[in-house]
Amino acid sequence: MKTVLIIDDSPTIRKLLAYILKKKNYIIAEAEDGMDAMEKLSHVQVDLVIVDLNMPNMDGIEFVKGLRDNYYYMDTPVIMLTTTKDEKLKKDAFEAGVNMFLNKPVQPGVLLYKVESFLQEGEDNGR
Ligand SMILES: [Mg+2]
């Protein structure tokens, strides 16, 4: 079973994403911002991260930079949720190590498809 870490400052969005993913039997870990997520990662092992861009304390880009500094999470798939059309921000996020963007509001089918394909790829690589 795979664990997905959901990081968003909106409890409603966390709840919605968790609901969608739990239907496919993913184990869910939740964090309310980047700082909280860093703390969670010190005691939970995760296979994929879904992270919001705009959050207090530590935003999505700062979080991903920190995540990629951790040897264990160098290749972990990261999906960033955003409403931004700011191309510079997106470029910064990709450079920080984000694998793909999904626009809010998230379509459940699209989310599941992306999560499944990232985790499948990981298995093909023998991870
Ligand atoms: Mg937010």
Residues whose N, C-alpha, C, O or C-beta is under 5 A from the ligand:
A	BS01	MG	D9 D52 N54 M55
